[in-house]
Amino acid sequence: MDKRKQMKNTVQVCIDSLRDELSGLSRDIWSCPELAYQETRAHDRLVRFFSEDEAWRVESHYKLETAFRATWGPVGGGEGDGVLNVGFLCEYDALPGIGHACGHNLIAEVGAAAAQGLKGAVVDQSELPVRITVLGTPAEEDGGGKIDLLMAGAFADIDLVFMAHPAQQDVPFLPGVALTDVTVKYHGKASHASAYPWEGVNALDAAVLAYNNLSALRQQLKPDWRLHGIIKHGGVKPNIIPSYTELEFYLRTPLFKDLCDLKAKAEACFRAAAAATGCQVEITSSNHAYSNILPNATLANLYENNGKALGIQFQEEPNNFSGSTDFGNVSFVVPGIHPFFYICSDAMNHTEEYTEAAGAEEAQLCTLRTAKALAMTAVDVLCCPDLLRQVREDFAQAKLK
């Protein structure tokens, strides 16, 4: 048996040996859903998971209050430039009202399992200079914790990065879409809605006009552009003309460079509503726009081959995916992969049904199989310098397009 195949077998044995601990980790996170930047229990649970293995050096509250870093190694090369730092990412924030309806508890499990599997495979391979880094990345659903960590330098020494996301199908790569948020606040003037409405300036009228303006705008948008939103505040009482309203919209385009065009069109709609009603308008966006995911054909092909060897059945023509992730920003800085995996449920993400599926025992086989495929892909790159070189060439070429 050649070394690479033996190491891949070790990955599988190691992850299988931790099956109960990994399932318990995922279940604990699922049972106590926490919103972006508030994932204290999930953070503590993951820190405890890695701290119980003394081989890992664990830094809690790493650069963000609910982020962490766990590192192992290096082996086979000391601290020099020849050490390849392989990163695995864990997400663990939930959605308001419906908990882990995007399966981030499973993402955390995949990251932890893949890291432990790779560690088991390389621990005795002194000729392979490698370090393993696990980053706990909060606030994917709202805020962009990975972007915070990028800006803080958390990815500066990582050479490759791996994670996987639950979905309705197994797919080695989907590009996702770029995303920015827009918050719009209209300021009018309160007045008695029946006695003297002419004294008021109706901020709700502005919000409704803006919402309808954007609905009309959709007719002239490119088919793969998206805008969608809500009225977060529409007034306080029917007999008071609303003096304040607030909307929140998400804008998405397949490529990051197109976001500015869509945002300009949307802002024209918001300002037109203000002009029509006499309201003042504030338009703000967060600092963290999400990028589309940069492809890496070499890593995607390796992952698909490893997944097939484990029994994963990949879709030949995957469904379109219009979701967004802050991993996209990471993919423009570090070569990486973000495959999607089926969890034995046809429920759709961001629904109550998917929350149940993410906590079900049936999801465990798929989750751990995905972790094995990720760690085995890392083994391929570690064992073959030509593959690593090709991964880096793919990364450089994709950034130029």
C-alpha positions as a Markdown table, in Angstrom:
| # | Residue | x | y | z |
|---|---|---|---|---|
| 1 | Met | 0.0 | 0.0 | 0.0 |
| 2 | Asp | 1.5 | 3.4 | -1.0 |
| 3 | Lys | 1.9 | 6.1 | 1.6 |
| 4 | Arg | -0.8 | 8.3 | 0.4 |
| 5 | Lys | -3.4 | 5.6 | 0.4 |
| 6 | Gln | -2.3 | 4.5 | 3.9 |
| 7 | Met | -2.6 | 8.0 | 5.2 |
| 8 | Lys | -6.1 | 8.3 | 3.7 |
| 9 | Asn | -7.1 | 5.1 | 5.5 |
| 10 | Thr | -5.8 | 6.6 | 8.7 |
| 11 | Val | -7.9 | 9.7 | 8.2 |
| 12 | Gln | -11.0 | 7.5 | 8.0 |
| 13 | Val | -10.1 | 5.4 | 11.0 |
| 14 | Cys | -9.3 | 8.4 | 13.1 |
| 15 | Ile | -12.5 | 10.2 | 12.3 |
| 16 | Asp | -14.6 | 7.0 | 12.9 |
| 17 | Ser | -12.9 | 6.6 | 16.3 |
| 18 | Leu | -14.2 | 10.1 | 17.3 |
| 19 | Arg | -17.7 | 9.6 | 16.0 |
| 20 | Asp | -19.5 | 9.8 | 19.3 |
| 21 | Glu | -17.5 | 12.9 | 20.5 |
| 22 | Leu | -18.1 | 14.7 | 17.1 |
| 23 | Ser | -21.8 | 13.9 | 17.1 |
| 24 | Gly | -22.0 | 15.2 | 20.7 |
| 25 | Leu | -20.2 | 18.4 | 19.7 |
| 26 | Ser | -22.6 | 19.0 | 16.9 |
| 27 | Arg | -25.7 | 18.2 | 18.9 |
| 28 | Asp | -24.6 | 20.5 | 21.8 |
| 29 | Ile | -24.2 | 23.4 | 19.3 |
| 30 | Trp | -27.5 | 22.6 | 17.6 |
| 31 | Ser | -29.3 | 22.4 | 20.9 |
| 32 | Cys | -28.3 | 26.0 | 22.0 |
| 33 | Pro | -28.5 | 28.2 | 18.9 |
| 34 | Glu | -26.8 | 31.5 | 19.2 |
| 35 | Leu | -26.8 | 34.6 | 16.9 |
| 36 | Ala | -23.9 | 36.3 | 15.2 |
| 37 | Tyr | -21.1 | 37.5 | 17.6 |
| 38 | Gln | -23.0 | 36.0 | 20.6 |
| 39 | Glu | -21.9 | 32.3 | 20.1 |
| 40 | Thr | -20.4 | 32.0 | 23.6 |
| 41 | Arg | -21.5 | 28.5 | 24.4 |
| 42 | Ala | -20.6 | 27.2 | 20.9 |
| 43 | His | -17.2 | 28.9 | 21.2 |
| 44 | Asp | -16.6 | 27.3 | 24.7 |
| 45 | Arg | -17.8 | 23.9 | 23.5 |
| 46 | Leu | -15.3 | 23.9 | 20.6 |
| 47 | Val | -12.5 | 25.2 | 22.7 |
| 48 | Arg | -13.1 | 22.4 | 25.2 |
| 49 | Phe | -13.2 | 19.8 | 22.4 |
| 50 | Phe | -9.7 | 20.7 | 21.2 |
| 51 | Ser | -8.3 | 21.4 | 24.7 |
| 52 | Glu | -9.2 | 17.9 | 25.8 |
| 53 | Asp | -6.5 | 16.7 | 23.3 |
| 54 | Glu | -3.3 | 18.0 | 24.7 |
| 55 | Ala | -1.6 | 17.9 | 21.3 |
| 56 | Trp | -3.5 | 21.1 | 20.3 |
| 57 | Arg | -2.6 | 24.6 | 21.3 |
| 58 | Val | -5.8 | 26.4 | 21.8 |
| 59 | Glu | -6.4 | 30.2 | 21.9 |
| 60 | Ser | -9.9 | 31.2 | 23.0 |
| 61 | His | -11.3 | 34.6 | 22.1 |
| 62 | Tyr | -8.9 | 34.8 | 19.2 |
| 63 | Lys | -9.1 | 38.3 | 17.7 |
| 64 | Leu | -12.9 | 38.2 | 18.2 |
| 65 | Glu | -14.7 | 37.4 | 21.4 |
| 66 | Thr | -16.4 | 34.3 | 20.0 |
| 67 | Ala | -13.6 | 33.2 | 17.7 |
| 68 | Phe | -10.9 | 30.7 | 18.5 |
| 69 | Arg | -7.7 | 29.2 | 17.0 |
| 70 | Ala | -6.4 | 25.6 | 17.6 |
| 71 | Thr | -3.1 | 24.7 | 16.1 |
| 72 | Trp | -1.1 | 21.4 | 15.9 |
| 73 | Gly | 2.4 | 20.9 | 14.7 |
| 74 | Pro | 4.5 | 21.5 | 12.8 |
| 75 | Val | 6.1 | 18.2 | 12.1 |
| 76 | Gly | 8.9 | 17.4 | 9.7 |
| 77 | Gly | 10.5 | 20.8 | 9.2 |
| 78 | Gly | 10.4 | 22.9 | 12.3 |
| 79 | Glu | 9.1 | 26.5 | 11.9 |
| 80 | Gly | 10.8 | 27.2 | 8.5 |
| 81 | Asp | 9.3 | 28.3 | 5.2 |
| 82 | Gly | 8.8 | 24.7 | 4.1 |
| 83 | Val | 6.0 | 24.1 | 6.5 |
| 84 | Leu | 2.6 | 23.9 | 4.9 |
| 85 | Asn | -0.1 | 25.4 | 7.1 |
| 86 | Val | -3.4 | 23.7 | 6.4 |
| 87 | Gly | -6.5 | 25.5 | 7.7 |
| 88 | Phe | -10.0 | 24.2 | 8.6 |
| 89 | Leu | -12.9 | 26.5 | 9.4 |
| 90 | Cys | -15.7 | 26.0 | 11.8 |
| 91 | Glu | -18.9 | 28.1 | 11.7 |
| 92 | Tyr | -21.5 | 27.9 | 14.5 |
| 93 | Asp | -23.8 | 30.9 | 14.5 |
| 94 | Ala | -27.6 | 30.4 | 14.0 |
| 95 | Leu | -30.5 | 32.2 | 12.6 |
| 96 | Pro | -33.0 | 34.3 | 14.6 |
| 97 | Gly | -36.2 | 32.5 | 15.4 |
| 98 | Ile | -35.4 | 29.2 | 13.6 |
| 99 | Gly | -32.1 | 28.2 | 15.1 |
| 100 | His | -29.6 | 26.1 | 13.1 |
| 101 | Ala | -31.6 | 26.2 | 9.9 |
| 102 | Cys | -28.4 | 26.4 | 7.8 |
| 103 | Gly | -26.7 | 23.6 | 9.6 |
| 104 | His | -23.7 | 25.5 | 11.0 |
| 105 | Asn | -23.5 | 23.0 | 13.8 |
| 106 | Leu | -22.5 | 20.5 | 11.1 |
| 107 | Ile | -20.0 | 22.9 | 9.6 |
| 108 | Ala | -18.3 | 23.1 | 13.0 |
| 109 | Glu | -18.3 | 19.3 | 13.2 |
| 110 | Val | -16.9 | 18.9 | 9.7 |
| 111 | Gly | -14.0 | 21.3 | 10.5 |
| 112 | Ala | -13.2 | 19.7 | 13.8 |
| 113 | Ala | -13.4 | 16.2 | 12.3 |
| 114 | Ala | -11.3 | 16.9 | 9.2 |
| 115 | Ala | -8.6 | 18.5 | 11.4 |
| 116 | Gln | -8.4 | 15.6 | 13.7 |
| 117 | Gly | -8.4 | 13.2 | 10.8 |
| 118 | Leu | -5.5 | 14.9 | 9.1 |
| 119 | Lys | -3.6 | 15.1 | 12.4 |
| 120 | Gly | -3.9 | 11.4 | 12.8 |
| 121 | Ala | -2.7 | 10.8 | 9.2 |
| 122 | Val | 0.4 | 13.0 | 9.5 |
| 123 | Val | 1.5 | 12.6 | 13.1 |
| 124 | Asp | 4.1 | 10.0 | 12.2 |
| 125 | Gln | 5.1 | 11.4 | 8.8 |
| 126 | Ser | 8.2 | 13.3 | 9.7 |
| 127 | Glu | 9.1 | 13.9 | 6.1 |
| 128 | Leu | 6.0 | 16.0 | 5.5 |
| 129 | Pro | 6.4 | 19.5 | 7.0 |
| 130 | Val | 2.9 | 20.5 | 8.0 |
| 131 | Arg | 1.0 | 22.5 | 10.5 |
| 132 | Ile | -2.8 | 22.2 | 11.1 |
| 133 | Thr | -4.8 | 25.3 | 12.1 |
| 134 | Val | -8.5 | 25.3 | 13.0 |
| 135 | Leu | -10.2 | 28.7 | 13.1 |
| 136 | Gly | -13.6 | 29.2 | 14.7 |
| 137 | Thr | -15.2 | 31.9 | 12.6 |
| 138 | Pro | -18.4 | 33.5 | 14.1 |
| 139 | Ala | -21.1 | 35.6 | 12.5 |
| 140 | Glu | -21.4 | 34.2 | 9.0 |
| 141 | Glu | -25.1 | 34.8 | 8.9 |
| 142 | Asp | -24.8 | 38.5 | 9.9 |
| 143 | Gly | -21.7 | 40.6 | 10.0 |
| 144 | Gly | -19.0 | 38.5 | 8.4 |
| 145 | Gly | -16.7 | 37.1 | 11.1 |
| 146 | Lys | -14.3 | 35.8 | 8.5 |
| 147 | Ile | -13.8 | 39.2 | 7.1 |
| 148 | Asp | -13.1 | 40.5 | 10.6 |
| 149 | Leu | -10.5 | 37.8 | 11.0 |
| 150 | Leu | -9.0 | 38.5 | 7.6 |
| 151 | Met | -8.6 | 42.2 | 8.5 |
| 152 | Ala | -7.0 | 41.1 | 11.8 |
| 153 | Gly | -4.4 | 38.9 | 10.1 |
| 154 | Ala | -5.8 | 35.6 | 11.2 |
| 155 | Phe | -5.3 | 34.0 | 7.8 |
| 156 | Ala | -1.8 | 35.6 | 7.1 |
| 157 | Asp | 0.1 | 32.3 | 7.7 |
| 158 | Ile | -2.4 | 29.8 | 6.3 |
| 159 | Asp | -1.5 | 28.2 | 3.0 |
| 160 | Leu | -4.7 | 26.2 | 2.2 |
| 161 | Val | -8.2 | 26.5 | 3.7 |
| 162 | Phe | -11.0 | 23.9 | 3.8 |
| 163 | Met | -14.6 | 23.9 | 4.9 |
| 164 | Ala | -17.9 | 22.4 | 3.7 |
| 165 | His | -21.5 | 23.6 | 3.9 |
| 166 | Pro | -24.7 | 21.4 | 4.2 |
| 167 | Ala | -27.2 | 21.7 | 1.4 |
| 168 | Gln | -29.7 | 19.7 | -0.8 |
| 169 | Gln | -27.0 | 18.0 | -2.9 |
| 170 | Asp | -23.3 | 17.0 | -2.9 |
| 171 | Val | -21.4 | 19.5 | -5.1 |
| 172 | Pro | -17.6 | 20.0 | -5.1 |
| 173 | Phe | -18.0 | 23.7 | -6.1 |
| 174 | Leu | -20.6 | 26.4 | -6.4 |
| 175 | Pro | -19.6 | 30.0 | -6.9 |
| 176 | Gly | -22.1 | 31.6 | -4.6 |
| 177 | Val | -22.9 | 35.2 | -5.1 |
| 178 | Ala | -21.5 | 38.5 | -3.8 |
| 179 | Leu | -23.6 | 40.3 | -1.2 |
| 180 | Thr | -24.0 | 43.7 | 0.4 |
| 181 | Asp | -26.6 | 44.9 | 2.8 |
| 182 | Val | -28.4 | 48.3 | 2.7 |
| 183 | Thr | -30.2 | 49.9 | 5.6 |
| 184 | Val | -32.5 | 52.8 | 4.8 |
| 185 | Lys | -34.0 | 55.2 | 7.3 |
| 186 | Tyr | -36.7 | 57.7 | 6.5 |
| 187 | His | -37.4 | 60.7 | 8.7 |
| 188 | Gly | -40.7 | 62.5 | 8.4 |
| 189 | Lys | -42.9 | 64.4 | 10.8 |
| 190 | Ala | -45.5 | 63.0 | 13.2 |
| 191 | Ser | -49.0 | 64.4 | 13.2 |
| 192 | His | -52.6 | 63.3 | 14.1 |
| 193 | Ala | -53.6 | 61.1 | 11.2 |
| 194 | Ser | -57.3 | 62.2 | 11.3 |
| 195 | Ala | -57.4 | 65.6 | 12.8 |
| 196 | Tyr | -54.6 | 67.4 | 10.8 |
| 197 | Pro | -52.8 | 64.9 | 8.5 |
| 198 | Trp | -51.6 | 67.8 | 6.4 |
| 199 | Glu | -49.2 | 68.7 | 9.1 |
| 200 | Gly | -47.4 | 65.4 | 8.9 |
| 201 | Val | -44.7 | 64.0 | 6.6 |
| 202 | Asn | -45.4 | 60.3 | 6.2 |
| 203 | Ala | -42.3 | 58.2 | 6.5 |
| 204 | Leu | -44.3 | 55.0 | 6.0 |
| 205 | Asp | -45.3 | 56.3 | 2.6 |
| 206 | Ala | -41.7 | 56.7 | 1.8 |
| 207 | Ala | -40.9 | 53.1 | 2.9 |
| 208 | Val | -43.8 | 51.7 | 0.9 |
| 209 | Leu | -42.8 | 53.6 | -2.2 |
| 210 | Ala | -39.2 | 52.5 | -1.9 |
| 211 | Tyr | -40.3 | 48.8 | -1.5 |
| 212 | Asn | -42.5 | 49.1 | -4.6 |
| 213 | Asn | -39.8 | 51.0 | -6.5 |
| 214 | Leu | -37.4 | 48.0 | -6.0 |
| 215 | Ser | -40.1 | 45.6 | -7.0 |
| 216 | Ala | -40.5 | 47.5 | -10.3 |
| 217 | Leu | -36.7 | 47.6 | -10.6 |
| 218 | Arg | -36.5 | 43.8 | -10.6 |
| 219 | Gln | -38.1 | 43.8 | -14.1 |
| 220 | Gln | -35.0 | 45.4 | -15.5 |
| 221 | Leu | -32.3 | 43.5 | -13.6 |
| 222 | Lys | -30.2 | 40.7 | -15.0 |
| 223 | Pro | -31.7 | 37.3 | -14.3 |
| 224 | Asp | -29.0 | 36.3 | -11.8 |
| 225 | Trp | -29.1 | 39.5 | -9.8 |
| 226 | Arg | -31.1 | 39.5 | -6.6 |
| 227 | Leu | -32.5 | 42.2 | -4.2 |
| 228 | His | -34.8 | 41.4 | -1.3 |
| 229 | Gly | -35.7 | 43.0 | 2.0 |
| 230 | Ile | -38.1 | 43.9 | 4.7 |
| 231 | Ile | -39.6 | 46.9 | 6.4 |
| 232 | Lys | -38.2 | 46.7 | 9.9 |
| 233 | His | -40.0 | 49.6 | 11.4 |
| 234 | Gly | -43.2 | 51.1 | 10.0 |
| 235 | Gly | -44.7 | 53.3 | 12.7 |
| 236 | Val | -46.1 | 53.0 | 16.2 |
| 237 | Lys | -49.9 | 53.6 | 16.0 |
| 238 | Pro | -52.5 | 54.0 | 13.2 |
| 239 | Asn | -53.6 | 57.5 | 14.3 |
| 240 | Ile | -50.1 | 58.9 | 14.3 |
| 241 | Ile | -48.5 | 59.7 | 10.9 |
| 242 | Pro | -45.2 | 57.8 | 11.1 |
| 243 | Ser | -42.2 | 60.0 | 11.5 |
| 244 | Tyr | -39.7 | 57.2 | 11.2 |
| 245 | Thr | -39.4 | 54.0 | 9.2 |
| 246 | Glu | -36.6 | 51.7 | 8.4 |
| 247 | Leu | -35.9 | 49.1 | 5.7 |
| 248 | Glu | -33.2 | 46.5 | 5.3 |
| 249 | Phe | -32.3 | 45.0 | 2.0 |
| 250 | Tyr | -29.8 | 42.5 | 0.7 |
| 251 | Leu | -28.3 | 43.0 | -2.8 |
| 252 | Arg | -26.6 | 40.1 | -4.6 |
| 253 | Thr | -24.7 | 39.7 | -7.9 |
| 254 | Pro | -22.7 | 36.7 | -9.2 |
| 255 | Leu | -19.5 | 38.8 | -9.3 |
| 256 | Phe | -18.3 | 41.2 | -6.6 |
| 257 | Lys | -17.5 | 43.9 | -9.2 |
| 258 | Asp | -21.2 | 44.2 | -10.2 |
| 259 | Leu | -22.4 | 45.0 | -6.7 |
| 260 | Cys | -21.7 | 48.7 | -7.2 |
| 261 | Asp | -24.0 | 48.9 | -10.2 |
| 262 | Leu | -26.9 | 47.2 | -8.5 |
| 263 | Lys | -26.4 | 49.3 | -5.4 |
| 264 | Ala | -26.5 | 52.5 | -7.4 |
| 265 | Lys | -29.8 | 51.4 | -9.0 |
| 266 | Ala | -31.3 | 50.6 | -5.6 |
| 267 | Glu | -30.2 | 53.8 | -4.0 |
| 268 | Ala | -31.9 | 55.8 | -6.8 |
| 269 | Cys | -35.1 | 54.0 | -5.8 |
| 270 | Phe | -34.6 | 54.9 | -2.1 |
| 271 | Arg | -33.9 | 58.5 | -2.8 |
| 272 | Ala | -36.9 | 58.8 | -5.2 |
| 273 | Ala | -39.2 | 57.7 | -2.5 |
| 274 | Ala | -37.8 | 60.4 | -0.2 |
| 275 | Ala | -38.2 | 63.1 | -2.8 |
| 276 | Ala | -41.8 | 62.1 | -3.5 |
| 277 | Thr | -42.8 | 62.2 | 0.2 |
| 278 | Gly | -40.7 | 65.0 | 1.5 |
| 279 | Cys | -38.8 | 62.8 | 3.9 |
| 280 | Gln | -35.2 | 62.9 | 4.7 |
| 281 | Val | -33.3 | 59.6 | 4.0 |
| 282 | Glu | -30.2 | 57.9 | 5.4 |
| 283 | Ile | -28.7 | 55.1 | 3.4 |
| 284 | Thr | -25.9 | 53.0 | 5.1 |
| 285 | Ser | -24.2 | 49.7 | 4.4 |
| 286 | Ser | -22.0 | 47.6 | 6.6 |
| 287 | Asn | -18.2 | 47.5 | 6.0 |
| 288 | His | -18.3 | 43.8 | 5.1 |
| 289 | Ala | -19.6 | 43.0 | 1.6 |
| 290 | Tyr | -19.4 | 39.3 | 0.8 |
| 291 | Ser | -17.5 | 38.2 | -2.3 |
| 292 | Asn | -18.4 | 35.4 | -4.6 |
| 293 | Ile | -16.3 | 32.2 | -4.1 |
| 294 | Leu | -13.2 | 31.9 | -6.2 |
| 295 | Pro | -12.9 | 28.5 | -7.9 |
| 296 | Asn | -10.0 | 26.2 | -7.5 |
| 297 | Ala | -10.3 | 23.4 | -10.0 |
| 298 | Thr | -7.5 | 21.2 | -8.7 |
| 299 | Leu | -8.9 | 21.1 | -5.1 |
| 300 | Ala | -12.4 | 20.6 | -6.4 |
| 301 | Asn | -11.4 | 17.7 | -8.6 |
| 302 | Leu | -9.4 | 16.1 | -5.7 |
| 303 | Tyr | -12.3 | 16.5 | -3.4 |
| 304 | Glu | -14.7 | 14.9 | -5.8 |
| 305 | Asn | -12.4 | 11.9 | -6.4 |
| 306 | Asn | -12.0 | 11.4 | -2.7 |
| 307 | Gly | -15.7 | 11.8 | -2.1 |
| 308 | Lys | -16.6 | 9.2 | -4.8 |
| 309 | Ala | -14.2 | 6.8 | -3.2 |
| 310 | Leu | -16.2 | 7.2 | 0.0 |
| 311 | Gly | -19.5 | 6.7 | -1.7 |
| 312 | Ile | -20.6 | 10.3 | -2.2 |
| 313 | Gln | -22.8 | 10.7 | -5.3 |
| 314 | Phe | -22.2 | 14.1 | -6.9 |
| 315 | Gln | -24.7 | 15.9 | -9.0 |
| 316 | Glu | -23.7 | 16.1 | -12.7 |
| 317 | Glu | -25.7 | 19.3 | -13.2 |
| 318 | Pro | -26.0 | 20.9 | -9.8 |
| 319 | Asn | -28.8 | 23.3 | -9.1 |
| 320 | Asn | -28.2 | 27.0 | -9.2 |
| 321 | Phe | -27.2 | 28.5 | -5.9 |
| 322 | Ser | -27.8 | 32.1 | -5.0 |
| 323 | Gly | -26.6 | 32.0 | -1.5 |
| 324 | Ser | -23.7 | 34.1 | -0.1 |
| 325 | Thr | -20.9 | 33.4 | 2.4 |
| 326 | Asp | -18.0 | 35.3 | 3.8 |
| 327 | Phe | -15.8 | 32.4 | 2.8 |
| 328 | Gly | -15.9 | 34.1 | -0.6 |
| 329 | Asn | -13.6 | 36.8 | 0.8 |
| 330 | Val | -11.3 | 34.2 | 2.2 |
| 331 | Ser | -11.1 | 32.5 | -1.2 |
| 332 | Phe | -9.6 | 35.6 | -2.7 |
| 333 | Val | -6.8 | 35.6 | -0.1 |
| 334 | Val | -6.0 | 31.9 | 0.5 |
| 335 | Pro | -6.4 | 29.0 | -1.9 |
| 336 | Gly | -9.3 | 26.9 | -0.6 |
| 337 | Ile | -12.4 | 24.8 | -1.2 |
| 338 | His | -16.0 | 25.2 | 0.1 |
| 339 | Pro | -18.0 | 22.1 | -1.2 |
| 340 | Phe | -21.6 | 21.5 | -0.3 |
| 341 | Phe | -22.9 | 18.2 | 1.1 |
| 342 | Tyr | -26.3 | 16.5 | 1.3 |
| 343 | Ile | -27.6 | 15.6 | 4.8 |
| 344 | Cys | -30.3 | 13.1 | 4.0 |
| 345 | Ser | -33.0 | 15.7 | 3.8 |
| 346 | Asp | -34.6 | 17.5 | 0.9 |
| 347 | Ala | -35.7 | 20.4 | 3.1 |
| 348 | Met | -34.5 | 23.8 | 2.1 |
| 349 | Asn | -31.9 | 25.8 | 4.1 |
| 350 | His | -33.3 | 28.6 | 6.3 |
| 351 | Thr | -36.5 | 26.7 | 7.1 |
| 352 | Glu | -37.7 | 25.0 | 10.3 |
| 353 | Glu | -37.6 | 21.7 | 8.5 |
| 354 | Tyr | -33.9 | 22.1 | 7.8 |
| 355 | Thr | -33.3 | 23.0 | 11.5 |
| 356 | Glu | -34.7 | 19.5 | 12.3 |
| 357 | Ala | -32.6 | 17.9 | 9.6 |
| 358 | Ala | -29.4 | 19.5 | 10.9 |
| 359 | Gly | -29.9 | 18.0 | 14.3 |
| 360 | Ala | -31.0 | 14.6 | 13.1 |
| 361 | Glu | -28.9 | 11.4 | 13.5 |
| 362 | Glu | -29.3 | 10.8 | 9.8 |
| 363 | Ala | -27.1 | 13.7 | 9.0 |
| 364 | Gln | -24.1 | 12.2 | 10.8 |
| 365 | Leu | -23.0 | 9.8 | 8.1 |
| 366 | Cys | -23.0 | 12.5 | 5.5 |
| 367 | Thr | -21.2 | 15.0 | 7.7 |
| 368 | Leu | -18.4 | 12.7 | 8.7 |
| 369 | Arg | -18.0 | 11.4 | 5.2 |
| 370 | Thr | -17.5 | 15.0 | 4.0 |
| 371 | Ala | -14.9 | 15.6 | 6.7 |
| 372 | Lys | -13.0 | 12.5 | 5.6 |
| 373 | Ala | -13.1 | 13.7 | 1.9 |
| 374 | Leu | -11.7 | 17.2 | 3.0 |
| 375 | Ala | -8.9 | 15.7 | 5.1 |
| 376 | Met | -8.1 | 13.2 | 2.3 |
| 377 | Thr | -7.9 | 16.1 | -0.2 |
| 378 | Ala | -5.4 | 17.8 | 2.1 |
| 379 | Val | -3.4 | 14.5 | 2.2 |
| 380 | Asp | -3.2 | 14.6 | -1.6 |
| 381 | Val | -1.8 | 18.0 | -1.7 |
| 382 | Leu | 0.7 | 17.3 | 1.1 |
| 383 | Cys | 2.0 | 14.2 | -0.5 |
| 384 | Cys | 2.4 | 15.6 | -4.0 |
| 385 | Pro | 4.3 | 18.9 | -4.6 |
| 386 | Asp | 3.0 | 19.0 | -8.2 |
| 387 | Leu | -0.5 | 19.2 | -6.9 |
| 388 | Leu | 0.3 | 22.0 | -4.5 |
| 389 | Arg | 1.9 | 23.9 | -7.3 |
| 390 | Gln | -1.2 | 23.4 | -9.5 |
| 391 | Val | -3.5 | 24.6 | -6.6 |
| 392 | Arg | -1.5 | 27.7 | -6.4 |
| 393 | Glu | -1.5 | 28.3 | -10.1 |
| 394 | Asp | -5.3 | 27.8 | -10.2 |
| 395 | Phe | -5.6 | 30.4 | -7.4 |
| 396 | Ala | -3.4 | 32.9 | -9.2 |
| 397 | Gln | -5.2 | 32.4 | -12.5 |
| 398 | Ala | -8.7 | 32.7 | -11.0 |
| 399 | Lys | -7.9 | 36.0 | -9.3 |
| 400 | Leu | -7.0 | 37.4 | -12.7 |
| 401 | Lys | -10.4 | 36.7 | -14.3 |
